[in-house]
């Protein structure tokens, strides 16, 4: 499979626009091998060692990105109705780069990824902390965004301490949900 063929198929399926996400959950195509696409830890996409310079193309590929997790196996695929190709993702396919409060009461936070995905932090977007203390948020379809360090520091400034039985953690709230930035002692 060539990159041009995949791009043409995706473009045809979406009408050349990325207004809504294709229904990849309903597709069951044949596995066609790997393609030399890499998503680096900083969110940059590469093909054959060359960075993608066209953001609309990256957004198009991200719209058909699928993550399969089984035990320790964590694999990523670009999927169309007729083909499924494996790609390499170093860390997470997205990076959370911006946030704003939606209201004056600062009760609902909207966040944005490096690819322009925008959503409110709510019960659909779980914040997790890995063993290295790095933060990730579910963007969509089991795809994660790593929280950029600048965003983490901004959240740490607005967070409050919450004392638990054995520890104290930094937390903030959005859309009635509590988000923990981690334990600060204990």
N, CA, C and O of each residue as an XYZ file, in Angstrom:
744
protein
N       0.844     -1.179      0.000
C       0.000      0.000      0.000
C       0.890      1.242      0.000
O       1.887      1.299      0.719
N       0.530      2.212     -0.792
C       1.303      3.452     -0.825
C       0.588      4.521     -0.011
O      -0.617      4.448      0.228
N       1.356      5.504      0.402
C       0.800      6.617      1.160
C      -0.238      7.361      0.321
O      -1.256      7.809      0.848
N       0.015      7.496     -0.979
C      -0.922      8.196     -1.859
C      -2.255      7.456     -1.946
O      -3.316      8.080     -1.924
N      -2.202      6.117     -2.045
C      -3.437      5.331     -2.102
C      -4.248      5.490     -0.820
O      -5.464      5.677     -0.869
N      -3.579      5.417      0.320
C      -4.265      5.561      1.599
C      -4.891      6.942      1.712
O      -6.037      7.079      2.141
N      -4.138      7.961      1.328
C      -4.643      9.327      1.386
C      -5.858      9.493      0.477
O      -6.836     10.137      0.857
N      -5.798      8.916     -0.716
C      -6.913      9.016     -1.653
C      -8.155      8.319     -1.113
O      -9.263      8.840     -1.242
N      -7.981      7.140     -0.507
C      -9.114      6.413      0.059
C      -9.760      7.209      1.186
O     -10.984      7.335      1.243
N      -8.942      7.743      2.076
C      -9.477      8.498      3.207
C     -10.196      9.748      2.715
O     -11.280     10.077      3.194
N      -9.593     10.433      1.766
C     -10.185     11.644      1.223
C     -11.527     11.340      0.565
O     -12.486     12.095      0.725
N     -11.593     10.231     -0.179
C     -12.836      9.837     -0.830
C     -13.918      9.529      0.201
O     -15.078      9.903      0.026
N     -13.534      8.849      1.268
C     -14.494      8.481      2.307
C     -15.042      9.684      3.058
O     -16.198      9.685      3.483
N     -14.224     10.690      3.218
C     -14.651     11.863      3.988
C     -15.088     13.012      3.097
O     -15.383     14.100      3.591
N     -15.133     12.787      1.804
C     -15.521     13.852      0.892
C     -14.488     14.952      0.828
O     -14.805     16.090      0.480
N     -13.238     14.616      1.166
C     -12.164     15.601      1.126
C     -12.170     16.543      2.313
O     -11.344     17.452      2.390
N     -13.090     16.334      3.232
C     -13.198     17.208      4.398
C     -13.114     16.378      5.655
O     -13.375     15.175      5.635
N     -12.755     17.014      6.737
C     -12.643     16.316      8.014
C     -13.621     16.921      9.014
O     -13.253     17.226     10.149
N     -14.883     17.095      8.580
C     -15.867     17.715      9.462
C     -16.291     16.782     10.577
O     -16.515     17.222     11.705
N     -16.404     15.490     10.272
C     -16.741     14.528     11.309
C     -15.846     13.312     11.119
O     -15.273     13.092     10.052
N     -15.748     12.546     12.167
C     -14.873     11.388     12.113
C     -15.537     10.243     11.352
O     -16.728      9.992     11.532
N     -14.787      9.552     10.513
C     -15.335      8.382      9.820
C     -15.692      7.292     10.832
O     -15.084      7.227     11.901
N     -16.653      6.449     10.518
C     -17.105      5.414     11.460
C     -16.198      4.180     11.443
O     -16.640      3.091     11.079
N     -14.944      4.348     11.831
C     -13.981      3.248     11.718
C     -14.345      2.058     12.600
O     -13.898      0.941     12.337
N     -15.140      2.273     13.632
C     -15.539      1.168     14.512
C     -16.372      0.136     13.763
O     -16.434     -1.025     14.167
N     -17.010      0.552     12.674
C     -17.881     -0.355     11.926
C     -17.158     -1.066     10.789
O     -17.743     -1.915     10.118
N     -15.892     -0.726     10.568
C     -15.148     -1.313      9.458
C     -14.337     -2.519      9.936
O     -13.823     -2.516     11.055
N     -14.222     -3.526      9.113
C     -13.427     -4.721      9.423
C     -12.562     -5.089      8.220
O     -12.756     -6.145      7.619
N     -11.619     -4.236      7.869
C     -10.806     -4.520      6.682
C      -9.709     -5.548      6.965
O      -9.410     -5.869      8.115
N      -9.130     -6.046      5.892
C      -8.003     -6.977      5.991
C      -6.747     -6.210      6.401
O      -6.538     -5.067      5.993
N      -5.921     -6.861      7.213
C      -4.628     -6.286      7.598
C      -3.700     -6.349      6.388
O      -3.560     -7.400      5.761
N      -3.068     -5.222      6.061
C      -2.237     -5.136      4.862
C      -0.762     -4.896      5.157
O       0.003     -4.593      4.241
N      -0.348     -5.023      6.407
C       1.056     -4.835      6.753
C       1.315     -3.488      7.390
O       0.413     -2.815      7.887
N       2.594     -3.121      7.354
C       3.018     -1.867      7.975
C       3.315     -0.819      6.922
O       3.639     -1.131      5.776
N       3.197      0.438      7.341
C       3.588      1.565      6.501
C       4.542      2.414      7.345
O       4.377      2.511      8.561
N       5.514      3.014      6.717
C       6.560      3.744      7.430
C       6.092      5.136      7.873
O       6.663      6.156      7.486
N       5.040      5.147      8.691
C       4.577      6.390      9.314
C       4.894      6.282     10.791
O       4.587      5.282     11.440
N       5.519      7.335     11.316
C       5.863      7.404     12.730
C       5.267      8.662     13.338
O       5.313      9.739     12.743
N       4.706      8.509     14.536
C       4.286      9.667     15.316
C       5.269      9.768     16.471
O       5.312      8.903     17.346
N       6.056     10.835     16.461
C       7.072     11.026     17.492
C       6.424     11.441     18.818
O       5.259     11.836     18.858
N       7.192     11.345     19.883
C       6.692     11.666     21.224
C       6.235     13.124     21.335
O       5.387     13.439     22.170
N       6.784     14.014     20.509
C       6.387     15.425     20.560
C       5.164     15.727     19.693
O       4.742     16.879     19.593
N       4.581     14.671     19.053
C       3.379     14.846     18.249
C       3.624     15.046     16.770
O       2.666     15.129     16.002
N       4.873     15.126     16.342
C       5.175     15.280     14.918
C       4.981     13.952     14.192
O       5.325     12.891     14.714
N       4.422     14.023     12.976
C       4.199     12.847     12.144
C       5.238     12.818     11.029
O       5.535     13.844     10.417
N       5.791     11.627     10.772
C       6.816     11.432      9.749
C       6.412     10.301      8.811
O       5.759      9.342      9.222
N       6.807     10.424      7.550
C       6.659      9.342      6.579
C       8.020      9.138      5.921
O       8.576     10.066      5.333
N       8.548      7.933      6.020
C       9.851      7.640      5.420
C      10.957      8.525      5.963
O      11.906      8.838      5.244
N      10.851      8.933      7.221
C      11.864      9.771      7.844
C      11.703     11.254      7.580
O      12.495     12.053      8.081
N      10.701     11.647      6.810
C      10.464     13.055      6.486
C       9.201     13.529      7.186
O       8.163     12.869      7.145
N       9.309     14.677      7.826
C       8.168     15.215      8.572
C       7.056     15.634      7.619
O       7.311     16.182      6.547
N       5.813     15.367      8.029
C       4.665     15.860      7.281
C       4.617     17.367      7.454
O       4.644     17.865      8.580
N       4.547     18.094      6.355
C       4.472     19.554      6.434
C       3.052     20.057      6.272
O       2.772     21.224      6.549
N       2.147     19.188      5.825
C       0.760     19.590      5.594
C      -0.113     19.096      6.753
O      -0.426     17.909      6.842
N      -0.497     20.010      7.627
C      -1.320     19.680      8.778
C      -2.656     19.047      8.376
O      -3.105     18.124      9.055
N      -3.310     19.504      7.298
C      -4.565     18.848      6.905
C      -4.391     17.351      6.609
O      -5.293     16.562      6.889
N      -3.255     16.959      6.052
C      -3.005     15.546      5.783
C      -2.829     14.769      7.087
O      -3.345     13.660      7.225
N      -2.107     15.345      8.033
C      -1.933     14.702      9.339
C      -3.289     14.554     10.022
O      -3.579     13.504     10.595
N      -4.118     15.586      9.968
C      -5.445     15.520     10.577
C      -6.300     14.445      9.916
O      -7.067     13.752     10.585
N      -6.166     14.315      8.619
C      -6.903     13.294      7.890
C      -6.500     11.895      8.355
O      -7.362     11.057      8.618
N      -5.201     11.640      8.457
C      -4.735     10.343      8.934
C      -5.155     10.108     10.389
O      -5.550      9.000     10.754
N      -5.068     11.138     11.203
C      -5.462     10.995     12.613
C      -6.946     10.664     12.742
O      -7.359     10.043     13.722
N      -7.745     11.070     11.767
C      -9.184     10.791     11.829
C      -9.506      9.320     11.619
O     -10.603      8.878     11.960
N      -8.569      8.550     11.063
C      -8.793      7.115     10.850
C      -7.793      6.282     11.645
O      -7.488      5.145     11.286
N      -7.291      6.861     12.722
C      -6.327      6.180     13.582
C      -7.064      5.313     14.603
O      -8.038      5.741     15.222
N      -6.573      4.095     14.759
C      -7.156      3.131     15.681
C      -6.058      2.585     16.577
O      -4.962      2.267     16.116
N      -6.367      2.481     17.863
C      -5.428      1.905     18.827
C      -5.998      0.593     19.340
O      -7.148      0.524     19.774
N      -5.168     -0.454     19.284
C      -5.562     -1.751     19.812
C      -4.658     -2.076     20.988
O      -3.433     -2.073     20.865
N      -5.279     -2.359     22.134
C      -4.544     -2.682     23.347
C      -4.952     -4.081     23.778
O      -6.134     -4.374     23.955
N      -3.956     -4.936     23.944
C      -4.207     -6.282     24.435
C      -3.031     -6.675     25.313
O      -1.945     -6.977     24.819
N      -3.260     -6.668     26.632
C      -2.166     -6.952     27.565
C      -1.100     -5.880     27.451
O      -1.390     -4.691     27.583
N       0.125     -6.295     27.208
C       1.255     -5.364     27.043
C       1.328     -4.795     25.627
O       2.044     -3.825     25.377
N       0.586     -5.402     24.709
C       0.620     -4.978     23.304
C      -0.214     -3.710     23.132
O      -1.365     -3.648     23.562
N       0.374     -2.717     22.509
C      -0.255     -1.428     22.279
C       0.100     -1.031     20.852
O       1.197     -0.531     20.604
N      -0.816     -1.249     19.910
C      -0.505     -1.015     18.499
C      -1.476     -0.016     17.883
O      -2.619      0.124     18.320
N      -0.988      0.675     16.856
C      -1.767      1.696     16.173
C      -1.892      1.354     14.700
O      -0.957      0.855     14.074
N      -3.088      1.640     14.154
C      -3.376      1.331     12.763
C      -4.122      2.493     12.115
O      -4.902      3.190     12.763
N      -3.865      2.685     10.822
C      -4.709      3.533      9.992
C      -5.678      2.573      9.322
O      -5.273      1.546      8.778
N      -6.950      2.912      9.365
C      -7.963      1.965      8.910
C      -8.946      2.627      7.953
O      -9.423      3.736      8.193
N      -9.240      1.917      6.857
C     -10.275      2.315      5.903
C     -11.196      1.107      5.756
O     -10.914      0.057      6.334
N     -12.278      1.223      5.009
C     -13.148      0.050      4.851
C     -12.456     -1.144      4.179
O     -12.906     -2.280      4.328
N     -11.369     -0.895      3.442
C     -10.736     -1.989      2.700
C      -9.321     -2.324      3.144
O      -8.793     -3.367      2.758
N      -8.690     -1.469      3.947
C      -7.308     -1.723      4.351
C      -7.066     -1.304      5.795
O      -7.679     -0.368      6.307
N      -6.156     -2.023      6.427
C      -5.719     -1.719      7.787
C      -4.203     -1.837      7.792
O      -3.657     -2.915      7.556
N      -3.514     -0.713      8.066
C      -2.058     -0.717      8.062
C      -1.533     -0.241      9.412
O      -2.063      0.686     10.024
N      -0.485     -0.904      9.845
C       0.116     -0.581     11.139
C       1.095      0.574     10.987
O       1.846      0.640     10.014
N       1.080      1.493     11.968
C       2.048      2.580     12.027
C       2.716      2.548     13.403
O       2.304      1.794     14.285
N       3.744      3.367     13.576
C       4.477      3.430     14.837
C       4.141      4.727     15.563
O       4.216      5.814     14.990
N       3.771      4.592     16.830
C       3.529      5.750     17.686
C       4.465      5.606     18.877
O       4.358      4.647     19.641
N       5.391      6.563     19.039
C       6.392      6.466     20.106
C       5.796      6.550     21.509
O       6.191      5.802     22.403
N       4.857      7.451     21.694
C       4.295      7.646     23.032
C       2.778      7.704     22.931
O       2.105      6.704     23.182
N       2.239      8.844     22.573
C       0.802      9.031     22.369
C       0.643      9.777     21.040
O       1.522     10.554     20.666
N      -0.457      9.554     20.329
C      -0.602     10.196     19.020
C      -0.890     11.692     19.078
O      -0.744     12.388     18.073
N      -1.296     12.192     20.234
C      -1.612     13.610     20.378
C      -0.875     14.198     21.578
O      -0.441     13.481     22.479
N      -0.746     15.522     21.562
C      -0.179     16.256     22.694
C      -1.190     17.336     23.066
O      -1.638     18.101     22.213
N      -1.542     17.388     24.349
C      -2.459     18.415     24.833
C      -1.652     19.701     25.031
O      -0.772     19.757     25.890
N      -1.950     20.726     24.243
C      -1.103     21.915     24.217
C      -1.739     23.191     24.765
O      -1.029     24.138     25.102
N      -3.074     23.226     24.858
C      -3.734     24.456     25.297
C      -4.972     24.131     26.125
O      -5.525     23.035     26.039
N      -5.392     25.098     26.920
C      -6.635     24.981     27.671
C      -7.176     26.368     27.967
O      -6.416     27.333     28.045
N      -8.497     26.470     28.134
C      -9.162     27.714     28.533
C     -10.390     27.356     29.355
O     -10.951     26.269     29.217
N     -10.796     28.275     30.202
C     -12.062     28.110     30.904
C     -13.173     28.551     29.972
O     -13.023     29.541     29.256
N     -14.283     27.833     29.971
C     -15.424     28.165     29.119
C     -16.357     29.186     29.748
O     -17.156     29.818     29.056
N     -16.252     29.346     31.064
C     -17.183     30.220     31.757
C     -16.458     31.036     32.820
O     -15.350     30.697     33.236
N     -17.097     32.110     33.246
C     -16.485     32.969     34.260
C     -16.339     32.277     35.598
O     -15.452     32.620     36.380
N     -17.197     31.308     35.872
C     -17.130     30.572     37.134
C     -15.980     29.561     37.136
O     -15.709     28.929     38.156
N     -15.321     29.415     36.013
C     -14.213     28.469     35.860
C     -14.626     27.056     36.287
O     -13.956     26.403     37.087
N     -15.749     26.611     35.725
C     -16.252     25.285     36.066
C     -16.118     24.280     34.924
O     -16.196     23.072     35.147
N     -15.917     24.776     33.701
C     -15.752     23.884     32.550
C     -14.518     24.311     31.770
O     -14.407     25.453     31.324
N     -13.599     23.375     31.618
C     -12.349     23.633     30.908
C     -12.399     22.994     29.518
O     -12.791     21.836     29.374
N     -12.002     23.750     28.508
C     -11.858     23.223     27.156
C     -10.371     23.096     26.870
O      -9.596     24.016     27.133
N      -9.982     21.943     26.328
C      -8.582     21.694     26.018
C      -8.433     21.455     24.519
O      -9.392     21.092     23.837
N      -7.203     21.665     24.013
C      -6.921     21.521     22.588
C      -5.636     20.731     22.404
O      -4.661     20.927     23.130
N      -5.649     19.829     21.417
C      -4.441     19.060     21.099
C      -3.631     19.760     20.018
O      -4.065     20.754     19.436
N      -2.456     19.223     19.768
C      -1.588     19.760     18.725
C      -2.203     19.660     17.333
O      -1.757     20.355     16.420
N      -3.218     18.813     17.146
C      -3.880     18.679     15.843
C      -5.218     19.406     15.784
O      -5.973     19.261     14.823
N      -5.504     20.190     16.825
C      -6.714     20.995     16.816
C      -7.949     20.305     17.356
O      -9.037     20.879     17.300
N      -7.821     19.090     17.881
C      -8.959     18.452     18.539
C      -9.287     19.283     19.771
O      -8.410     19.579     20.582
N     -10.542     19.653     19.904
C     -10.964     20.488     21.019
C     -12.137     19.817     21.712
O     -13.083     19.378     21.058
N     -12.075     19.738     23.035
C     -13.149     19.107     23.792
C     -13.128     19.626     25.219
O     -12.119     20.139     25.704
N     -14.269     19.477     25.875
C     -14.364     19.862     27.280
C     -13.848     18.722     28.137
O     -14.083     17.552     27.833
N     -13.147     19.060     29.203
C     -12.750     18.040     30.171
C     -14.002     17.655     30.936
O     -14.584     18.473     31.649
N     -14.410     16.413     30.784
C     -15.603     15.917     31.453
C     -15.439     14.428     31.696
O     -14.338     13.894     31.563
N     -16.508     13.763     32.046
C     -16.425     12.340     32.395
C     -16.002     11.449     31.229
O     -15.614     10.303     31.455
N     -16.064     11.933     30.004
C     -15.633     11.147     28.839
C     -14.128     11.214     28.607
O     -13.582     10.454     27.807
N     -13.471     12.113     29.301
C     -12.045     12.346     29.062
C     -11.266     12.133     30.362
O     -11.050     13.061     31.141
N     -10.866     10.916     30.562
C     -10.206     10.501     31.790
C      -8.742     10.939     31.784
O      -8.054     10.809     30.772
N      -8.280     11.451     32.904
C      -6.879     11.827     33.086
C      -6.192     10.688     33.827
O      -6.635     10.277     34.899
N      -5.108     10.181     33.249
C      -4.353      9.105     33.897
C      -2.910      9.554     34.099
O      -2.407     10.432     33.397
N      -2.270      8.936     35.063
C      -0.864      9.217     35.363
C      -0.114      7.901     35.237
O      -0.486      6.907     35.862
N       0.961      7.891     34.416
C       1.725      6.646     34.283
C       2.744      6.529     35.417
O       2.817      7.398     36.286
N       3.517      5.466     35.403
C       4.469      5.213     36.487
C       5.588      6.249     36.543
O       6.257      6.380     37.568
N       5.800      6.988     35.452
C       6.810      8.052     35.432
C       6.232      9.404     35.841
O       6.939     10.412     35.830
N       4.944      9.427     36.202
C       4.309     10.679     36.602
C       3.832     11.523     35.441
O       3.461     12.680     35.639
N       3.830     10.972     34.218
C       3.371     11.721     33.044
C       1.855     11.596     32.922
O       1.279     10.543     33.196
N       1.222     12.697     32.503
C      -0.236     12.753     32.417
C      -0.716     12.534     30.992
O      -0.111     13.013     30.033
N      -1.822     11.795     30.874
C      -2.454     11.522     29.581
C      -3.956     11.687     29.727
O      -4.527     11.399     30.779
N      -4.593     12.157     28.654
C      -6.042     12.311     28.642
C      -6.590     11.580     27.426
O      -6.031     11.653     26.332
N      -7.701     10.871     27.642
C      -8.381     10.204     26.541
C      -9.013     11.272     25.644
O      -9.829     12.073     26.100
N      -8.628     11.274     24.366
C      -9.172     12.238     23.418
C     -10.428     11.665     22.775
O     -11.501     12.267     22.828
N     -10.274     10.491     22.168
C     -11.383      9.803     21.500
C     -10.940      8.394     21.139
O      -9.748      8.140     20.965
N     -11.870      7.499     21.028
C     -11.607      6.139     20.535
C     -10.386      5.481     21.186
O      -9.602      4.818     20.508
N     -10.229      5.661     22.469
C      -9.107      5.069     23.190
C      -7.757      5.659     22.775
O      -6.717      5.060     23.049
N      -7.758      6.805     22.128
C      -6.530      7.496     21.729
C      -6.203      8.549     22.778
O      -7.070      9.306     23.214
N      -4.941      8.582     23.171
C      -4.513      9.468     24.254
C      -3.748     10.679     23.754
O      -3.129     10.656     22.690
N      -3.806     11.729     24.545
C      -2.956     12.905     24.355
C      -2.088     13.030     25.595
O      -2.586     12.984     26.719
N      -0.804     13.184     25.386
C       0.090     13.453     26.500
C      -0.062     14.930     26.868
O      -0.083     15.796     25.993
N      -0.167     15.207     28.149
C      -0.297     16.592     28.604
C       1.075     17.247     28.528
O       2.027     16.803     29.169
N       1.160     18.311     27.732
C       2.421     19.038     27.573
C       2.861     19.611     28.917
O       2.030     19.982     29.746
N       4.137     19.677     29.117
C       4.697     20.152     30.390
C       4.182     21.545     30.758
O       3.884     21.799     31.926
N       4.073     22.447     29.784
C       3.571     23.801     30.086
C       2.150     23.759     30.633
O       1.818     24.487     31.569
N       1.310     22.904     30.045
C      -0.067     22.771     30.522
C      -0.063     22.206     31.943
O      -0.809     22.672     32.805
N       0.775     21.207     32.178
C       0.872     20.626     33.518
C       1.209     21.698     34.561
O       0.572     21.766     35.612
N       2.204     22.525     34.269
C       2.598     23.568     35.228
C       1.479     24.588     35.443
O       1.276     25.055     36.564
N       0.757     24.933     34.386
C      -0.374     25.855     34.536
C      -1.465     25.235     35.401
O      -2.051     25.905     36.250
N      -1.733     23.945     35.178
C      -2.734     23.263     36.005
C      -2.278     23.158     37.456
O      -3.089     23.275     38.375
N      -0.985     22.939     37.664
C      -0.459     22.838     39.033
C      -0.673     24.157     39.779
O      -0.917     24.155     40.986
N      -0.583     25.278     39.068
C      -0.805     26.584     39.702
C      -2.250     26.777     40.126
O      -2.507     27.396     41.159
N      -3.198     26.264     39.359
C      -4.608     26.465     39.694
C      -5.167     25.354     40.590
O      -6.249     25.503     41.160
N      -4.440     24.251     40.715
C      -4.913     23.111     41.512
C      -4.914     23.437     43.000
O      -4.217     24.338     43.466
N      -5.710     22.679     43.717
C      -5.764     22.810     45.167
C      -5.330     21.490     45.801
O      -5.397     20.428     45.183
N      -4.891     21.589     47.034
C      -4.486     20.386     47.744
C      -5.712     19.678     48.296
O      -6.618     20.305     48.845
N      -5.724     18.375     48.141
C      -6.798     17.555     48.698
C      -6.152     16.497     49.578
O      -5.374     15.662     49.116
N      -6.492     16.554     50.843
C      -5.915     15.601     51.792
C      -6.734     14.318     51.773
O      -7.955     14.343     51.930
N      -6.058     13.217     51.582
C      -6.656     11.893     51.646
C      -6.179     11.214     52.917
O      -5.433     11.802     53.701
N      -6.595     10.019     53.114
C      -6.235      9.294     54.332
C      -4.722      9.162     54.493
O      -4.194      9.397     55.580
N      -4.024      8.791     53.431
C      -2.587      8.527     53.516
C      -1.714      9.518     52.773
O      -0.489      9.425     52.848
N      -2.308     10.472     52.054
C      -1.494     11.359     51.228
C      -2.249     12.651     50.929
O      -3.406     12.832     51.308
N      -1.558     13.519     50.248
C      -2.145     14.752     49.755
C      -1.881     14.791     48.253
O      -0.779     14.485     47.797
N      -2.894     15.167     47.500
C      -2.707     15.260     46.062
C      -3.181     16.621     45.566
O      -3.962     17.303     46.230
N      -2.693     17.005     44.383
C      -3.129     18.236     43.735
C      -4.279     17.906     42.806
O      -4.164     17.004     41.976
N      -5.388     18.622     42.933
C      -6.555     18.358     42.103
C      -7.126     19.653     41.550
O      -6.940     20.729     42.118
N      -7.825     19.524     40.428
C      -8.636     20.614     39.898
C      -9.913     19.994     39.350
O     -10.014     18.773     39.231
N     -10.883     20.828     39.018
C     -12.201     20.339     38.634
C     -12.627     20.948     37.315
O     -12.304     22.094     37.003
N     -13.361     20.156     36.545
C     -13.969     20.622     35.304
C     -15.214     19.783     35.053
O     -15.184     18.557     35.169
N     -16.294     20.446     34.713
C     -17.565     19.784     34.386
C     -17.984     18.800     35.471
O     -18.521     17.733     35.173
N     -17.739     19.155     36.720
C     -18.138     18.314     37.837
C     -17.233     17.117     38.077
O     -17.543     16.280     38.925
N     -16.133     17.013     37.361
C     -15.200     15.897     37.519
C     -13.925     16.376     38.205
O     -13.472     17.501     37.994
N     -13.359     15.504     39.026
C     -12.111     15.813     39.697
C     -10.954     15.226     38.901
O     -11.002     14.074     38.470
N      -9.915     16.032     38.713
C      -8.711     15.604     37.995
C      -7.521     15.734     38.932
O      -7.269     16.805     39.484
N      -6.802     14.652     39.106
C      -5.634     14.648     39.995
C      -4.364     14.795     39.182
O      -4.180     14.135     38.159
N      -3.491     15.672     39.654
C      -2.179     15.838     39.030
C      -1.123     14.961     39.717
O       0.043     14.944     39.320
N      -1.548     14.247     40.735
C      -0.646     13.339     41.438
C      -0.506     13.686     42.898
O      -0.932     14.743     43.363
N       0.107     12.756     43.605
C       0.343     12.926     45.045
C       1.537     13.836     45.268
O       2.510     13.804     44.515
N       1.449     14.653     46.318
C       2.588     15.527     46.649
C       3.302     15.064     47.896
O       4.350     15.612     48.241
N       2.764     14.066     48.587
C       3.449     13.441     49.707
C       2.798     12.100     49.991
O       1.820     11.721     49.346
N       3.346     11.394     50.956
C       2.724     10.159     51.382
C       3.285      8.995     50.742
O       2.852      7.874     51.010
